[in-house]
Amino acid sequence: MFSSLRLRLLLQLSPHIALRQIAARIPLVLMLAATACSSADQQALENIIRARAINPAKVEISEAIIYRDKNDARMACLMVTDYNQWGEALPTTRVNAWYIFKSQSWHFDNFWEIRDGLTCEKYVAADSKDGAGTGSQASSAEPTPMPMPPATNAPAPTIATTDQLIDGCYHLDSCTYSRALEVETVKEQGGDRLLRALIENGEVSDAAGSPDDLQRIRWSGASSTIYAFCSARSPAIIWSNGGPYMAEEFDFAGGGIPGAQQNNANIYQALCHGIYDNSLSDRAASLGYRPLAETGGRGQFIVASPEALFAGN
């Protein structure tokens, strides 16, 4: 940049030349400022993506496209290729992020599967305030979000069906079954999902351990409310019997589910994954679960509310 003495001399000798030389440097200054801003945004976006990636050290992240959407919100779009625990590339996904000026930070919800070629370039063209508008058809082709990679990976949304029974028969002298009467999503945040379900329990006396037992289930005729916190970082069931809320956490990817937890763990598998054959532990790694930091998870513990398990609450 010019020193103040040099600037005064130039203005005295030739004001037009001085102004041209100053103007010639302005685009460079602005470009450097924009690059610095873009670099800071890129780094911030990469940091939050890596924090949720399966393989943070290997995940591939494209350069962000930063734009204003039709509501004039500041947005960003990136393409992400993560790798599983064996180093194999997972399907490339798209990340849509938004900027919150109050906290001066970026946020995003889910990794989106790329279907119908809806890459960042096409998505931004349809979503941006000044975009060419590739057509409402592109926007309507928006896919269902894929599960969030750990540490906040949510199992793929499912609705437990009432025509499948949740098996609790591990000891034939106390053979029990459960079924979901209603299931609804209460809240989704950061890849975690909270479900509320009405569960009815049944019992079979003198069970023989054969399919005929299913014809002799005596259902209670009453239902209880159960919450399932579908989350790879803290899979849990929450309930209340008139007192404080209790939660029970399951370590599906760790040492397995002990018998004392099996009934509630089976309810979690059915509600969050639609799994009724007690096989979630066998598939846990492929679904994004990791062994919990505390051996076997936290077991049973008191929570202020079902929503308290969401990150940041």
Phi, psi and chi 1 to 4 in degrees:
 res  aa     phi    psi   chi1   chi2   chi3   chi4
   1 MET       -  164.8  -63.3  -63.3  -67.7      -
   2 PHE   -75.3  144.2  -66.6  105.7      -      -
   3 SER   -77.1  157.3   67.5      -      -      -
   4 SER   -63.4  -36.1   58.6      -      -      -
   5 LEU   -65.3  -45.8  176.5   59.5      -      -
   6 ARG   -64.2  -37.6 -173.7 -179.2  177.2 -169.7
   7 LEU   -64.6  -42.2  177.3   59.3      -      -
   8 ARG   -63.4  -40.8  -74.4 -162.0  -59.5  -88.5
   9 LEU   -64.2  -43.4  -71.2  172.9      -      -
  10 LEU   -64.1  -41.9  -83.6  171.4      -      -
  11 LEU   -66.2  -33.5  -71.7  172.0      -      -
  12 GLN   -71.8  -41.2  -69.5  172.3    0.9      -
  13 LEU   -77.1  -47.5  -65.3  173.6      -      -
  14 SER  -154.4   94.1  177.4      -      -      -
  15 PRO   -58.3  -37.7  -22.9   33.6      -      -
  16 HIS   -65.3  -43.4  -64.6  -68.0      -      -
  17 ILE   -64.4  -43.6  -65.8  174.9      -      -
  18 ALA   -59.9  -45.1      -      -      -      -
  19 LEU   -65.0  -37.9  -69.1  173.5      -      -
  20 ARG   -63.3  -41.5  -78.1 -159.5  -56.8  -90.5
  21 GLN   -68.7  -38.8  -68.4 -167.3   26.7      -
  22 ILE   -64.7  -45.1  -66.1  170.6      -      -
  23 ALA   -62.3  -34.6      -      -      -      -
  24 ALA   -64.2  -25.9      -      -      -      -
  25 ARG   -90.1  -18.6  -75.0  163.8  172.7   76.5
  26 ILE   -62.2  -48.3  -70.1  176.3      -      -
  27 PRO   -57.9  -37.5  -23.9   34.7      -      -
  28 LEU   -64.1  -43.3  176.5   59.7      -      -
  29 VAL   -62.4  -46.2  172.4      -      -      -
  30 LEU   -63.6  -39.3  -67.5  177.1      -      -
  31 MET   -63.8  -42.7 -177.9 -179.2   69.7      -
  32 LEU   -64.3  -39.0  -69.8  174.3      -      -
  33 ALA   -64.7  -43.4      -      -      -      -
  34 ALA   -64.6  -39.5      -      -      -      -
  35 THR   -62.9  -42.6  -59.1      -      -      -
  36 ALA   -62.8  -41.6      -      -      -      -
  37 CYS   -64.2  -46.1  177.9      -      -      -
  38 SER   -61.5  -40.1  176.4      -      -      -
  39 SER   -64.4  -40.5  176.4      -      -      -
  40 ALA   -66.0  -42.3      -      -      -      -
  41 ASP   -62.0  -44.8  -72.3  -31.1      -      -
  42 GLN   -59.1  -45.1 -178.5   73.4   25.8      -
  43 GLN   -64.7  -41.3 -171.4   61.6   56.5      -
  44 ALA   -63.7  -42.7      -      -      -      -
  45 LEU   -65.6  -42.7  -72.1  161.4      -      -
  46 GLU   -62.9  -37.7  -70.6 -174.1    7.7      -
  47 ASN   -62.6  -44.4  -72.7  -16.5      -      -
  48 ILE   -73.3  -28.6   61.6  174.2      -      -
  49 ILE   -71.1  -44.9  -70.4  171.9      -      -
  50 ARG   -63.4  -32.5  -73.7 -164.2  173.9   91.0
  51 ALA   -63.3  -22.5      -      -      -      -
  52 ARG  -111.1    4.6  -56.9 -176.5 -171.5 -177.5
  53 ALA   -81.2  154.5      -      -      -      -
  54 ILE   -70.9  -42.0  -63.7  173.8      -      -
  55 ASN  -123.9   79.4 -162.4  -29.8      -      -
  56 PRO   -57.5  -32.0  -22.1   33.2      -      -
  57 ALA   -76.2  -18.4      -      -      -      -
  58 LYS  -116.1  -15.1 -166.0  172.9 -178.0 -179.3
  59 VAL   -56.2  138.5   61.5      -      -      -
  60 GLU  -103.9  128.2  -61.4  171.3    0.8      -
  61 ILE  -127.3  127.6  -54.7  170.5      -      -
  62 SER   -75.8  169.6   72.3      -      -      -
  63 GLU   -69.7  136.3 -176.4  176.0   -7.2      -
  64 ALA   -72.3  141.2      -      -      -      -
  65 ILE   -98.2  113.2  -59.6  176.1      -      -
  66 ILE  -104.0  130.3  -61.6  175.8      -      -
  67 TYR  -153.9  175.3   65.2   99.6      -      -
  68 ARG  -106.2  128.7  -66.8  -82.0 -175.5  169.6
  69 ASP   -84.3 -175.6   70.1    2.2      -      -
  70 LYS   -64.8  -19.1  -67.9  178.8  173.8   62.7
  71 ASN   -95.6   10.5  -64.1  -42.3      -      -
  72 ASP    67.7   19.9 -155.0   31.9      -      -
  73 ALA   -82.5  147.9      -      -      -      -
  74 ARG   -83.1  121.2 -169.7  171.4 -175.9 -130.2
  75 MET  -125.5  166.1  -52.5  -69.5  -69.7      -
  76 ALA  -145.5  151.0      -      -      -      -
  77 CYS  -135.4  133.7 -173.0      -      -      -
  78 LEU  -136.7  152.2  -54.2   90.0      -      -
  79 MET  -103.2  135.0  -56.4  -64.8  -68.0      -
  80 VAL  -129.7  131.4  177.5      -      -      -
  81 THR  -119.4  112.5  -57.5      -      -      -
  82 ASP   -98.9  169.6 -156.5   -5.0      -      -
  83 TYR  -129.0  142.9  -70.3   77.5      -      -
  84 ASN   -79.7 -175.2   62.6   20.8      -      -
  85 GLN   -68.4  -14.0   59.2 -172.3   15.9      -
  86 TRP   -98.0    6.2  -61.5  -76.2      -      -
  87 GLY    82.3   12.6      -      -      -      -
  88 GLU   -90.5  137.4  -59.3  167.5  -27.4      -
  89 ALA   -68.3  133.5      -      -      -      -
  90 LEU   -90.1  164.4  -61.8  172.7      -      -
  91 PRO   -57.1  137.8  -25.3   34.5      -      -
  92 THR   -64.4  137.2  -62.3      -      -      -
  93 THR  -123.4  167.0   57.1      -      -      -
  94 ARG  -112.6  138.9 -169.1 -173.7   74.0 -112.3
  95 VAL  -115.0  124.2  168.5      -      -      -
  96 ASN  -104.9  120.4  -58.2  -30.7      -      -
  97 ALA  -119.5  155.7      -      -      -      -
  98 TRP  -131.5  152.1   62.3   93.2      -      -
  99 TYR  -104.7  129.5 -171.9   76.9      -      -
 100 ILE  -103.0  111.4  -60.7  177.8      -      -
 101 PHE   -67.7  -32.0  -74.8   92.3      -      -
 102 LYS   -61.0  -43.9 -175.7  175.8 -179.4  179.7
 103 SER   -97.1   -5.3   61.3      -      -      -
 104 GLN    51.9   52.2  -63.9 -173.7    5.9      -
 105 SER  -145.7  155.5   58.3      -      -      -
 106 TRP   -94.3  149.9  -74.2   99.0      -      -
 107 HIS  -143.5  154.1  -61.4  -95.1      -      -
 108 PHE  -150.1  162.5   72.7   92.8      -      -
 109 ASP  -100.2  -65.7   48.9    9.9      -      -
 110 ASN  -131.8  163.2  -72.3  -59.6      -      -
 111 PHE   -87.9  126.7  -68.9   77.3      -      -
 112 TRP  -103.3  131.5  -64.3   76.3      -      -
 113 GLU   -63.5  144.9  -69.8 -178.6  -13.4      -
 114 ILE   -91.4  101.1  -56.0  -56.6      -      -
 115 ARG  -118.0  148.3  -62.2  174.8 -177.7  168.8
 116 ASP    57.0   26.5  -58.1  -37.0      -      -
 117 GLY    68.0   23.6      -      -      -      -
 118 LEU   -80.9   71.8 -158.9   58.4      -      -
 119 THR   -77.5  178.3   59.6      -      -      -
 120 CYS   -58.4  -42.6  -84.2      -      -      -
 121 GLU   -58.7  -45.5  -71.9   76.3    8.6      -
 122 LYS   -73.0  -38.5  -67.6 -176.7  178.5 -179.7
 123 TYR   -64.7  -46.0  179.8   84.9      -      -
 124 VAL   -64.3  -39.4  170.6      -      -      -
 125 ALA   -59.8  -34.2      -      -      -      -
 126 ALA   -86.0  -25.4      -      -      -      -
 127 ASP   -99.6  -21.6 -172.8   55.2      -      -
 128 SER   -74.5  154.8   66.9      -      -      -
 129 LYS   -63.6  -39.3  179.6  179.1 -179.4 -179.9
 130 ASP  -107.4   16.1  -57.9  -41.5      -      -
 131 GLY   -69.5  163.7      -      -      -      -
 132 ALA   -71.9  -15.0      -      -      -      -
 133 GLY    70.9   76.9      -      -      -      -
 134 THR   -70.1    5.2   54.0      -      -      -
 135 GLY   112.9  148.7      -      -      -      -
 136 SER   -66.5  -19.4   57.3      -      -      -
 137 GLN   -63.2  -38.3 -176.0  176.0    0.7      -
 138 ALA   -64.2  -41.3      -      -      -      -
 139 SER   -67.4  -38.7  -63.8      -      -      -
 140 SER   -70.7  -14.7   63.9      -      -      -
 141 ALA   -84.6    9.3      -      -      -      -
 142 GLU   -54.4  125.9 -175.6   68.8    6.5      -
 143 PRO   -82.4  170.1   30.9  -35.8      -      -
 144 THR   -73.6  136.2  -57.8      -      -      -
 145 PRO   -64.7  142.8   21.7  -31.3      -      -
 146 MET   -84.6  165.2   72.2  174.9  -67.8      -
 147 PRO   -58.8  143.8  -24.4   33.6      -      -
 148 MET   -73.4  130.9 -178.4   78.9   72.5      -
 149 PRO   -62.5  159.2  -22.3   33.5      -      -
 150 PRO   -57.3  152.7  -23.0   32.5      -      -
 151 ALA   -91.6    5.4      -      -      -      -
 152 THR  -122.3   44.7   54.7      -      -      -
 153 ASN   -79.1  124.4  179.6   43.8      -      -
 154 ALA   -98.6  135.1      -      -      -      -
 155 PRO   -58.6  151.1  -23.1   33.6      -      -
 156 ALA   -58.2  136.4      -      -      -      -
 157 PRO   -58.5  133.2  -24.5   34.4      -      -
 158 THR  -140.0  160.1   59.0      -      -      -
 159 ILE  -120.9  117.0  -64.8  -63.9      -      -
 160 ALA   -62.6  140.0      -      -      -      -
 161 THR   -97.6  150.3   58.3      -      -      -
 162 THR   -81.0   -7.8   56.7      -      -      -
 163 ASP   -93.4    4.2   59.7  -11.4      -      -
 164 GLN  -119.3  138.5  -65.5 -162.8   61.1      -
 165 LEU   -98.9  143.0  -57.8 -178.1      -      -
 166 ILE   -92.8  115.1  -55.6  170.4      -      -
 167 ASP   -79.0  130.2 -166.3  -15.7      -      -
 168 GLY  -127.0   26.3      -      -      -      -
 169 CYS   -93.8   89.8  -68.4      -      -      -
 170 TYR  -112.1  -23.4  -54.8  102.0      -      -
 171 HIS  -128.7  117.3  -54.7  -75.5      -      -
 172 LEU   -62.7  -20.5  -66.0 -177.7      -      -
 173 ASP   -76.9  -10.2   57.1  -14.8      -      -
 174 SER  -144.1   64.5   58.3      -      -      -
 175 CYS   -85.9  118.9 -168.2      -      -      -
 176 THR  -123.7  157.2   61.0      -      -      -
 177 TYR  -136.4  158.5  -70.0   89.0      -      -
 178 SER  -135.2  158.1  -59.4      -      -      -
 179 ARG  -146.6  146.0   61.1 -175.3  176.6 -173.6
 180 ALA   -88.2  122.2      -      -      -      -
 181 LEU   -87.2  -40.2  -56.6  179.5      -      -
 182 GLU  -144.5  146.1  -63.5  178.4   12.8      -
 183 VAL  -139.9  131.5 -177.0      -      -      -
 184 GLU  -141.6  151.2   64.0  175.7  -25.0      -
 185 THR   -84.4  125.7  -60.7      -      -      -
 186 VAL   -91.6  -42.2  175.7      -      -      -
 187 LYS  -161.2  146.0 -179.1  178.3  179.1  178.9
 188 GLU  -130.4  134.9  -66.7 -175.7   76.1      -
 189 GLN  -157.9  128.0  175.5 -177.5  -53.9      -
 190 GLY    55.8   26.9      -      -      -      -
 191 GLY    96.1  -14.0      -      -      -      -
 192 ASP   -89.7  152.0  -65.0  -28.7      -      -
 193 ARG  -138.4  130.7 -173.0  161.8   43.4   92.6
 194 LEU  -108.8  123.8 -179.2   65.9      -      -
 195 LEU  -111.2  145.7  -55.7  179.0      -      -
 196 ARG  -116.0  131.4  178.0  170.4   53.0 -132.7
 197 ALA  -134.0  144.9      -      -      -      -
 198 LEU   -94.8  120.2  -69.3 -179.2      -      -
 199 ILE  -115.4  132.8  -60.7  -69.4      -      -
 200 GLU  -111.5  137.2 -176.6  180.0   12.1      -
 201 ASN  -105.5  150.1  -63.5  -44.7      -      -
 202 GLY  -137.7  166.1      -      -      -      -
 203 GLU  -141.7  147.3 -176.1  177.2    1.2      -
 204 VAL  -119.4  121.2  176.5      -      -      -
 205 SER   -83.9  143.0  -59.9      -      -      -
 206 ASP    51.1   49.4  -58.7  -39.9      -      -
 207 ALA   -64.3  141.9      -      -      -      -
 208 ALA  -100.4   -6.9      -      -      -      -
 209 GLY    76.8   25.5      -      -      -      -
 210 SER  -120.9  166.1   68.4      -      -      -
 211 PRO   -57.9  -22.4  -26.8   36.0      -      -
 212 ASP   -64.5  -21.7  -66.7  -22.6      -      -
 213 ASP   -59.4  -32.7  -68.7  -17.9      -      -
 214 LEU   -64.7  -23.0  -58.7 -179.1      -      -
 215 GLN   -82.3   -7.2  -51.9  -57.1  -42.4      -
 216 ARG  -118.4   20.8  -61.2 -169.5  -64.2  109.2
 217 ILE   -72.9  130.3  -60.1  175.5      -      -
 218 ARG  -101.8  108.0  -68.6 -179.7  -58.5  172.8
 219 TRP   -81.3  146.2  -66.0  103.5      -      -
 220 SER   -68.6  -28.1   65.6      -      -      -
 221 GLY    81.3    0.1      -      -      -      -
 222 ALA  -127.2  154.4      -      -      -      -
 223 SER  -119.9  156.2   61.8      -      -      -
 224 SER  -127.0  152.9   57.4      -      -      -
 225 THR   -92.4  126.6  -59.6      -      -      -
 226 ILE  -124.3  140.3  -65.8  -72.8      -      -
 227 TYR  -109.3  138.0  -66.4   85.6      -      -
 228 ALA  -115.3  121.9      -      -      -      -
 229 PHE   -95.9   96.2 -172.1   64.5      -      -
 230 CYS   -80.3  102.1  -55.3      -      -      -
 231 SER  -157.9  132.9  165.5      -      -      -
 232 ALA   -73.8  -22.1      -      -      -      -
 233 ARG   -84.7  -25.2   65.7  177.6  178.9   85.5
 234 SER  -155.7   66.4 -179.6      -      -      -
 235 PRO   -65.8  128.4   24.3  -32.7      -      -
 236 ALA  -154.9  158.9      -      -      -      -
 237 ILE  -114.2  138.5  -70.3  -70.0      -      -
 238 ILE  -125.5  141.0  -53.8  101.5      -      -
 239 TRP  -152.6  168.1   70.7   93.4      -      -
 240 SER  -147.6  132.5  174.1      -      -      -
 241 ASN  -108.1   45.8  -65.4  -37.7      -      -
 242 GLY    92.5  -10.9      -      -      -      -
 243 GLY  -110.4 -148.8      -      -      -      -
 244 PRO   -68.5  158.4   25.3  -34.6      -      -
 245 TYR   -71.3  135.3  -77.8  102.6      -      -
 246 MET  -113.0  141.4  -65.0  -66.6  -59.9      -
 247 ALA  -121.8  149.0      -      -      -      -
 248 GLU  -131.6  122.5 -175.3  168.7   15.8      -
 249 GLU  -100.3  144.1 -168.0  174.5   55.7      -
 250 PHE  -121.2  134.7  -48.7  108.5      -      -
 251 ASP  -100.5   72.4 -166.7   10.2      -      -
 252 PHE   -62.1  -34.2  -70.4  106.5      -      -
 253 ALA   -93.2    0.0      -      -      -      -
 254 GLY   -96.1 -121.3      -      -      -      -
 255 GLY   -84.9   10.4      -      -      -      -
 256 GLY    93.4  175.1      -      -      -      -
 257 ILE  -101.3  119.6  -56.3  -60.2      -      -
 258 PRO   -69.0  159.8   23.7  -32.3      -      -
 259 GLY   -58.0  -33.4      -      -      -      -
 260 ALA   -66.2  -22.9      -      -      -      -
 261 GLN   -99.8   -5.7  -73.6 -169.2  -42.7      -
 262 GLN   -62.8  -40.3 -163.4   67.1   65.7      -
 263 ASN   -60.3  -51.4  -78.5    6.8      -      -
 264 ASN   -67.1  -35.5  -78.3  -14.9      -      -
 265 ALA   -63.6  -35.9      -      -      -      -
 266 ASN   -67.9  -35.5  -80.1    6.7      -      -
 267 ILE   -64.4  -42.4  -67.5  174.6      -      -
 268 TYR   -59.2  -47.1  176.1   92.7      -      -
 269 GLN   -60.1  -40.6  -65.0  176.3   71.4      -
 270 ALA   -69.8  -45.6      -      -      -      -
 271 LEU   -71.2  -44.2  -64.8 -179.8      -      -
 272 CYS   -85.1  -27.8  -65.9      -      -      -
 273 HIS  -126.0  -10.1  -71.2  -81.3      -      -
 274 GLY    67.4   28.4      -      -      -      -
 275 ILE   -99.6  121.1  -68.0  176.3      -      -
 276 TYR  -116.9    5.4  -67.7   85.0      -      -
 277 ASP  -111.1   20.7   58.8    0.6      -      -
 278 ASN    55.9   44.1 -172.4   28.4      -      -
 279 SER  -116.8   10.8   63.2      -      -      -
 280 LEU   -61.2  -38.0  178.3   53.5      -      -
 281 SER   -59.6  -34.5  -68.8      -      -      -
 282 ASP   -71.3  -26.8  -61.7  -28.4      -      -
 283 ARG  -107.5    4.2  -44.2 -177.3 -151.9  174.0
 284 ALA   -55.2  -47.5      -      -      -      -
 285 ALA   -62.2  -40.7      -      -      -      -
 286 SER   -69.5  -20.5   65.6      -      -      -
 287 LEU   -96.4    6.7  -68.6  172.0      -      -
 288 GLY    96.3    1.1      -      -      -      -
 289 TYR   -77.2  147.2  -70.4   86.2      -      -
 290 ARG  -127.9  157.7  -68.6  176.9  177.1  174.1
 291 PRO   -56.9  137.1  -25.6   35.3      -      -
 292 LEU   -70.7  149.6  -60.8 -178.2      -      -
 293 ALA   -59.4  -42.4      -      -      -      -
 294 GLU   -87.9  130.4  -60.2  178.1   27.8      -
 295 THR   -53.1  120.8  -55.7      -      -      -
 296 GLY    74.8    7.5      -      -      -      -
 297 GLY    79.0 -172.3      -      -      -      -
 298 ARG   -87.4   -2.0  -71.5  175.5  -76.5  179.9
 299 GLY    65.0 -136.7      -      -      -      -
 300 GLN   -96.8  138.4  -68.8 -170.5    4.2      -
 301 PHE  -154.5  158.6   55.6   98.8      -      -
 302 ILE   -84.1  138.2  -64.1  175.8      -      -
 303 VAL  -127.0  152.8  -67.6      -      -      -
 304 ALA   -67.3  -34.6      -      -      -      -
 305 SER  -164.6  164.1   67.4      -      -      -
 306 PRO   -58.4  -35.6  -26.6   36.2      -      -
 307 GLU   -69.9  -12.9  -69.0   84.7   -4.3      -
 308 ALA   -65.8  -17.5      -      -      -      -
 309 LEU   -79.0  -12.2  -69.1  179.6      -      -
 310 PHE   -66.7  144.9  -77.4   98.0      -      -
 311 ALA   -59.7  135.4      -      -      -      -
 312 GLY    90.3   -8.7      -      -      -      -
 313 ASN   -92.2      -  -73.1    1.0      -      -
